[in-house]
Every structure is written in structure tokens, then in C-alpha cells.
Amino acid sequence: MKTLLPTTLTMLLVATSATAQNTDFSFAHGIPGLPAAVEVAVDGITIFSGVNFGDLQSTTIAPGPHTIEVRNGTTVLLSATTTTGADQSVTAAAHLLDGGAADLAVFQNDLEAVTFIGDGRFTVRHLADAGPALVGIRSSSYLGLSGLANGAQFPAEIGAGTYDLDVAEFGLGSPFPFPPSAQVAQGLNLAADRGVIAHVVGVPGTPSFSVIVQNVTLAPATPINPSACDLALSGSLVGGSIGAGGDITYALTGASPNSFVAVFLALDNSPFTFFSFPLSIGGGGGLFVATFGLADGNGNFAQTLTYPASPVTGSGPTSFWNLFAQAASADFAPAGFLPTCLSDVEPLQISIQ
């Protein structure tokens, strides 16, 4: 159990200026097998005592240069220096290196907003006695990374939800899918605009192999408002017959230079968000990608597709496909496609005679 030392001592670390903003400071104890609980001192002043393996303790300190020490009585076990800033979040983690030596690593926690509304940031820190690791973050989908080095971290912007975490030492013959022994955490809850930091600590294959979880609050995500661009359809199949076949040219102007472009077709024009694209079509189902590619350096995209003659039997004399077309451009971002423009909706009627 932690013991926070008297306020008179703790206040020496806290900014007294009315304009100064503090640093959120946390300590994670990830070294198993020490004979006693440890103390944590910042600039010679003990702020935590009675800290055991697996504990995470938090307080605030003044921004500026600091020396952090992990002590057993008067013996300094580990130390590190760092400089913190106002309104930052910093975590010092005592952990094992590959091979069993002890280290004190200091991380600045990322509090920046995620790219997309509804997402959070899930960060895995490899602080266990193991070499490069294979990491898997699991829910209904799977996100993985191979070769995460000891002392390194892997941040991922993913949707809010409940996740399990797998970690296994990476190398020739690395297990995939992961065996049950690689599961270090279950049921980690990630909320929108929140961060989950999973410190993987201990020795694989022993009960100490576990996760110290820290939760942080992120800046709120803001809506993505793509600019307007213009889609035009032309060709013999526009207003033509699928029975006779023909071609359609999909031309987009006003996209971001060299951006990714996708042209969508749908059976209805009700709103639908397809991945990160806030479309005005497809909400009733029947959405598909007609074509995709890259815009040129001027933000223009054009592609002509030829459709073979496909007579449809049993249709009446006035049978039509009434479709809707919309295009979007996007830049590549770490969290996925970042929409940059969204076109108008163009109706597309094709006879199925």
C-alpha cells in the first residue's frame, strides 16, 4: 500500500505560482522479487513509500528538471533524470531489461487528441525481461506488432471498447496465433478520448509476467470536416443500358494533391460513415467501391471503366438501376485514412434492358 508523505514535504515539489501548471507524475513498480517495498524520491524528497511490485502511484510535481530515485531505505537502487513541462503527464517505470538487469525508464504520456471521434489511444510498453516482443491487441478485430524492443512502446489509435493483450518473445518460431501463456491482460476498457497504457512487466513464463495499467485523459477529438470537391460522370453507360454495355468515366476535381481517392456507388442517398469517410450515401445498404486510385499533383483524378454487355432477362420495359455516386479523397495518417474532401452526390440511372 502506498504512503503519501506529509503535505508539507509534498508541497515542496508542487508549483506555488498561480500561473504555473503542474506535471502529473506516476511511478510504476515492475521489478519482481525485491526483498522489500521501495520508496520513490524526486529531488531528494520522498513522495511515495511502501510501493510494491505491480503498484502504480500518482501525484503532481512542479515542471522543470528533476532527479528521480528508487530507494530501499538509504540505498539508491535506481535513478534517472528528466525535465517535465506544464500540463504534461510523465511515468517513471522501474523494470527489468532483457537478461534481468534493472532499469528506471521515464516516459512522457501522450495526451494529444486522437484523429477520429470515438477512438482512444492504447499504448503497450515492453518492460519485461525479454527480447523483442510480438504484441497483439484483440477485440472483435486484431491489431499486432512484431519486434517491439525492451523499453520501447507501441501506441495505437483504436475504437472505444474492451481489449485483451497478448505478448510473446519474438524470434524464429514465434507463436502465432498466441498461446494462452502469452495473454497478459483481459478486459482492458478503452473509452473515447481516453488513453490506456499497458506496462508489460515481469518475467515471461512466471506469475510475475503481468501488466500495470495506467489510464489518462486525452484532449477531446474534433470533427473532421472535409472540404468540397466536384465529381462528374460521363460515358455511354450514363443513362445507357447495361444490356448493351458501355463505359463510365469518374472524374474528381478539387481533391488534395497526390491523395488517395475512392468513388462509391450506393442504392440510396442516406448518410453512412464508411471507415473514416462521412458519406451522404449508402445508409440503407448496397454500398460498394466503384474505383479508387491516387489524385495527381493538382488534385485531379479520372478513371474510365468499361462494363461488358450484360443482358438481364425477365425485366420490364422500364426497369432501371437508380444509383448514387460520391467520391472522397484522403491522406494517409497513422490512425488510418484522414478524409480531406467529399464530393457532391451524382445520380446515375442505368437501364437493365
N, C-alpha and C positions, 0 to 999 in steps of 0.2 A: 504494500500500500504506500502511496506517495505521502510525503510530508512536505508541505509548502512552508518554508521558513518564515519567521515573523515579518509582518508588513514593513517594519522599519528597515529591514535589510533588503527586502524585495524592491522597495521604492527607490533604492539607490540605482537600480537598473532601469527604472521607468522614467521616461522623459517628463520633466516638470514644466517645460514651456507650454503655454496654452496653445501654441501653434504647431508644436511637434506632434507627429503621429508615430505610434509605437510599431514595433515589429512583433508579429505573432511568432513565438518561439516554441518549438516542440522537441522533445527528446524521445527516441525510440531505442529500447534496450534489446538488441538482437544477438547477444553473446550468451549461449547456454553454458552451464557448468561452472560459473564463477562461484566461489565459496560463500559469498555474502552479497547482499544487496549493495548497490552503488549509490554514490552521491554525484550530482551534477553541479558544477560551478561555472559561472560566467564572470570573467574578470576578477577571479578570486573570491567571489561571493557565492556561497552555496544556495541554489534556488530549489533543488529537489533532493530529497533523501529517501532512503528505503525503496529505491527503484529496482525491481526485479526483472528477470528475463521475460520478454513479451509485453512489458508495460509501455505505454505511450503517455507522456506527461506534457502539459502545455501551460504557458504563461505569456507575458509580454515583456519585452526588453526595449530599451531605447535604441534608435537607429545609430549606426556607427561601427567602428572596428571593435571586435571582441575576441577574447580568447576563451575557448570552451574546454573544460576539463571534466573527465570522468574519474572519480576518485573512489578508493576504498580506504576510508579513514584519511590519514595524511598522505597516503601513497597515490600519486597520479598514475592511473592506468593508461589513459589515452588523452590526447589533446589535439586541438585544431584551432586555427584562426580563420575568421571570416569577417566580412563587412556587410552589415544589413542596412536596408533602406526603410524609409517611412512607408507604412501600409503594406509591407511585404510579409510573406509567410515563409518561415525557414524551419527546416527539420534537421537536427543532428542525429545521426543514426550510428550507434556502436554495433559493429557487426564483424563477421568472420570473412576473411579473404579466402580465395581458393587455396587450400593447403592448411587452413586452420589458424593462421595469424590473425590478430585482432586489428581493427581499424576504426577510426571515427570519421565518417563522411558527413558533409554538410550540403544540403540541397535547398535551393530556392524553389518553393512550390509555385507552380503556375496558376495564377488566379485570373488570367485573361479570359474573356468570354469565348465560348465555343462558336463555331461558324454557324450552326443551324439551331433554330429554336427547337426545344425538346430534347436536345442532346446534353450529355455531361462529359466529363473527362476522366477516363480510367487510366491510371498510371501504375505500372509494375516496376518495382525496383529490385534488382537482383543483388541481395546482400547475404546470400547463403554460402556455405563452404562448398563451392562447386565452380567448375569452369563455365564457359559459355553455355547458356541455357536455351532450351526450346520452351517457349511460352505460349499458352493457349488461353484465350478469354472466351467462355462459352455461355450462350443462352440458346435461343432458337436458331441462331446463326453462330459462326465460328470465326474468330479473329486470331491469327497466330503470328509469331515472330520467331525466327531461328537465330541462334548465335548471340543472345544478349549477354554481354560480358559482366563479370562480377563488378559491382559498383556503378553499373550503368542503369538507365531507366528507359522504359518504353511507354510513352503517352499515346492514348487513343481517344479520339472524339467519337462517341457512340451513343446510340439512343438510350434514354432512361429505361431502366429495367433491372432485373435480378440476374447476376452472373456468377458462374463458377470459375475458378482459376486453376490451371494445370501448369506445372513447371517441372521439367526434366533436364538433366545434363545433356548437352548437345554434343554429338560426335558420331563416328561411324557406328551404325547400328542403333541410332537413337530411336526410341519407341514412338511410333505414330500409327494409329491414334494412341493417346496416352493411356498407360495402365492406371489402375486405381491408386497405386502408390504415388503417382505424380500429382494427385489432386491435393492442393494445399489449402483451398478455401472453397466454401459453398455458400450460396445465398447472399452474395455481396450486393447490397442495394445501391444503385446509382440513380439519383434524381436529376431532373433537368436543372441546368445551371449550378450543378454541384460537382465536386471532384472527389473521387475515391482513390487513395494512394495505398497500394498494397506493397508493404515492405516484406519481401520473402527472406526469411532468416533461418538460421539453424543448420543442421547437418542432414542432407538427404538420406533417407533410409532409417532415420531415428525419429523418436517422438518430438524432438525439437524442431523438425522441419515444419515450418508454420508461417503464418502471415500476421504482421502487425498492421492493422488498418487505421488509416487516418482519413477523416472527412474534412473537406474545405469548401468554402462558398466562393463561387466564381462571379465575375461580373456578368450581368444579365445579357443573354444573346439578343441581338436586334434583328428585326425582319430584313430579309433580303428583297430588295426592290429592283428587279432587272429593268434596264432601260428598254424603250420600244424599238423594234426593228420591223422590217417590212418583208412579208412573204408573198410571192407571186407564183401562180400556177399557170402553165401553158402546155400546149401539146395536143395531139389528135385525140387523146383519150379523155381530155377535159370536156365534159358534155358529150362524149362519144359513147361507143358501145364496147363492152368487154368481149362480146361475141366476135367483133371484128379485130380486137386488139388495138394496140397503139402505144403512144409514149406520153409521159408526163415529165415536164421539167419543173423541178422545185428550185426556186431562186430566192435567196435571202440576202438582203442588203441591210447595212447598219449594225452588223454584229461586231463583236470585239475582234481586232486583228489577230489572226492565227489561232482563234479559239475553236473549241470543239462545237460542232453544230449537229443537232438532231432534228429531223422533221417527223412529226407524229400525225397519225390518222386515227380518227375515232368515229363511232356511230352516233355520238351525241355531243352536245356542246355545254355540258355541265362541268363545273370545276373539279379538278383532280390533281393531286400532287404526286408526280411520278419521280421517285427518289427525291432529288432536291429541286426538280423543275415544277414550279407552281402553274400548271397548265389550266386553260379555260375549257378544255375538252376532256372526254374520257371518264367522267364521273359515273356514268351509267354502265361502264364496262365496254369491252370491244376496242381497247386502245392498243395500237401497235406502232412500231417504228417503221416508217416508210423508207428512210435512208439516213445516213449520217456521214460525217467527214469533218474536214478542217476548213475554216474560212481562210481566205488569203490575207495578205498584209494590209489590205484595205477594208477588211471586214465583210467581204462578199463571198457567197457560196452558191454554187449552182451545180445541179446534177440531173441528168436525164436518164430515166428508167424506161425500158421498153417491156411491155407486157404482151405476151403472145395471145393470139385469138383463142378465146375460151367460151364457146357457145354454151349457154345454160338452157337445158330443156325443161319444158313444163312451166315456163314463166308466162305471165300475161303480157298483153301488148304494151302496157305502161309500167313495167317493173323497172325500178331504179335502185341503185345504191346511193343514198344520200349521206355523204361523208363530210367530215370537217377536218381541216388540216391546220396545224400550228407548228411553228419552228421555235427553237430556243438555242442560244449559244451559251457556253460555259467555259470558264477557265479551270484548270486542274488545281486543286487545293489538297492539303494533307487529309482533310476530312471527307474528300470526295469532290464532286463537281460543284463549282460555285457559279450559279446562273448569272449571266451578265446582260442578256437581252431576251425578250419574249415578244414574239411577233403577234400580229393580228390573226384572227381566225378566218380562214378562207373556206367557203363551202365548195364541195366537189361532188357533182352529180354524174353518175355513170350508169348508162343503160346496161341491163344484164341480158339483152336480147342477143 
